[in-house]
């Protein structure tokens, strides 16, 4: 059973907040963990997703492992260095601030009997030549905001008379 590691050091999010997201994906297959992180709204989800994808790329390219059989064996979130700052307050006083950081380590392992329930399909991005980039911008129609208003030929209804933004 081979393992792959990836580390993310000095992440400028408090370890407690990162652990909340890490607890959701610990022990899951890679595909399911990636799906969980894609739909998380917390700030720590984006760096963890990037770290997970990096670990998967390490497993694929360096260790020649099958991505479908990978799962998250362990996910450690440790505290990094604290930046100590102060906030000026009334009467010449200062309140101390602690800006915490995290060190995250992910370990992926291969399970032969693991079956993934679904597969995430990526759309490949295609780079356009510089000539076509300019054409794509020019072809977009320019919308004039004056055309969206009600024309004077139409008679406005009762509600538009009462609840209009500006009086005429």
ABEGO torsion letter per residue (X at the ends): XBBBBBBBBGBBBBAAAAAAAAAAABGBBAAAAAAAAAABABAAAAAAAAAAAAAAAAAAAAAGBBAAABBBABBBBBBBBBBBBBBBBBGGBBBBBBBBBBBBBBBBBBBAABBBABBBBBBBBBBBBAAAAAAAAAABBBBBAAAABBBAABBBBAAAAAABABBX
